[in-house]
Amino acid sequence: MDLDKHSAAPAAPAQLRASDADRDRIANILGDAVAEGRLTAEEHSERLDALYAVKTVGELEALVRDLPAGPAGGLPAGPPGGNTGDYTENVISVCSGSSRRGRWRPGPRTRAVAVMGDVTIDLTEAVFEQQLTELHVTCILGTAEILVPENVTLRGFGNGILGNFDIRGESRGETDPQAPVVVVRGFALLGSIEARPKPGARLVDLAHRMRHKHHN
């Protein structure tokens, strides 16, 4: 009876709803694949878009089945509320203004909250130490502005209720397939979230920086 119970277990994870930790693992596999030349910049872009559109673990697996380190027996399920979902930095504004700008090192996951206040996250001079950087933004009667360099790939997934969620001029980073990817995931209630490339702002020598990190 124990054997029957264990033999049926592997099929279940594919039907589970995907967690943030599951998406992070797949994003890392895709990032390695484009860095090694296994995926083109366009293929990486398409799969990254799908990464945030699909809902189940099985659908995530399909995105990396043809890549090294792609899961053969299902993604390992991360514990609910585990450390993989923790934010590396918080930018919070309540009835005030907060900003993060200049020469700084954004972590993989940054949370920004604006409640009757303003938040600015300026990545134009940031030093990216990973390919995928996620910003989770919540605005309630507030505003949030995100600025990225022109040659960083920008993606947005979110919505607004009596508010605005606007990703302007999504950049693709075609000039360098190893360019960092910034994903803005947001929700605005009677507020506004805007992300856009800053004209004239570019990260230089992206390929050297990412390759140096990959080989160390």
N, C-alpha and C positions, 0 to 999 in steps of 0.2 A: 504493500500500500504506500509505503514511503517512496518507492521507486516511481510509482504512477504519479504521485504528487509532484515529485521533482521534475519528471519528464514533461509535464504540462506547463511548468513555470516559465521557460524562456519565451513562449509565444506571447505572453501577456504584455511585456514592456512596449512592444511596437504599437499597441493601441492606447498607451497612456498619453495624456496631454504633456507636451514638451515644457520643461522648466527653463528658467533663465540659465541655469548651470548646464543643461543639455545644449542649449544654443551656443553658449560660450565654448564648449568642447568642439562643436562642429566648426565654429568660426576659426578656431586655432588650426584645425586641420586644413581648412581652405586657405588660411594665410600662409601656412607652410608650403602648400601646393603651388601657389602663385609665386612664392619666393624661389622655389626650386625649378620653375619653368614648366611645371606639369599642367598648369592652367594659364590661359591668356588673361589679360586684364579684363576683357569683355566677359569671358566665362566666369571669372571670379565675381564680377559685378552682378551677373545674372543669378548666380547661386547665392550670393549674399542677400539679394532682394528676396529670393525664395526662402531663405533661412528665417526671415521674420514674418513670412506670410503663412507658412505651414503650421499645423497645430499639433501633430502627434510625433512621438519619438520615431515611429516607423518612417514617416515622411522625411524627417531629418536624416535618417540613415541613408536614404536614397540619394542624398546630395553628395555623399562621399564614398559610395560603394566602389567607384573606380579609382580611388586614391589610396596610397599607403596610409596605414593607421586608420582606414575606414573600418567601422565596427563590423565584425562578422557575426556576432551573436547578440546584438542589441547593445544600446548604450548603457553604461552603468548608471543606475539611477542615483542622483545625488540626494542627500537627505533634505527634507523640507526645512527651509530656513537655515541651511548650512552656511559655512563660511564662504563658499563659492559665490553666494549671492550678495555678500556684504559690499557696501560702497567704500571705495578707497578715500573719498573726500566728499564733504558736504558743503554746499554754498547756500545759506539760508537767509532770507530777508523777510522780516515781519514788520510792517509799517516803517520800513526804512529802505536803504539801498545797500547791496552787496555786490562785489565784483571779484573776479579772478582774472588777472591779466599779467602781461610781461613775460619774463623768462621763467617758466615753471614746468613741472613734469606731471602732466595729468596721469592719473592711474587708469586702470581698465574700466572702472565704473565710478562715475561721479554723479551725485544727486544734487539737484538744484530745486529749491522751493521758494516761491515768492507769494506771500500772503499780504495783500494790500501794500506791496513794495516792489522794488525793481532789482533784478539780478542780471549781471552781465558776465558772460564767460567768453573771454577773448583768447583764442588758441593760435593767433597769428604769429606769436613768438615762442610758442610752447615747444618743448623738447619731447617728442613722442618716443617712448621706450617699448611700445607694443604696436602691432599693426591695427588692431581693433580697439577703439576707444568709444565707450557708450556714455551718453549723457541722459539721465532720467530726470525730466523736468516737470514740475507741477506748478501751475499758476492759478491762484484764486484771487480775483480782484487785483491782479498784479501783472507785471510784464517781465519777460525774459528775452534777452538778446544773446545769440551765440554767433561768434565770428570765427571763420576758419580761413586758412591760406587758400589761394586759388588752386593749388595743385594737390590738395587733399581731397579724397573722395568723401562726399557728404551724402548721407541718407537720412530720411525722416519717416517716422511711423508714429502717428498720434491723431488726436482729434480735439475739438473744442466744443463746449456747450455754452451757447451765448458768448462765445469767445473765438479766438483765432489761433490756429496752428499752421504756420507758414514756413515751408522750406524753399527758399528762393535760389534759383540758378544752381540746381544740384550739380556739384563738380564731380568729375569722374576719374581724375588722376591718370588719364590715358598716357601722359608723357612718361610716367614711371609706374609700372605695375606693382612696385613695392611701396607705393605711397601709402601713408596711414589712411585708415578709414574711420570717419567719425559718424556714429549713428546717434541721432537724437530721437528719443522716445518720450513723448510728452502728452500732457492733458491740461487743457486750459478751461477754467470755469469763470466766465465773466472776466477773462484775462487774455493775454496775448503772448504767444511763443513764436519767435522769429529766428531762423537760422539762415546764414548766407555766407558765401565767400566774400572776403574783403578785397576790393579791387586793388591790385598792385602788391598785395602781400603774398609772398611765396616762400615755402620752405626750400632751401637749397641743399643739394647733395643728399637727397633722400636715399638713393640707392646705396651710397657708401655707408650711411648711418645704419640702415636696416641690415645690410650684409655684415657689417662689423658686429652687430648685436647677435646675428644668427650664428656666426662662427665662434663667438666667445662662449 
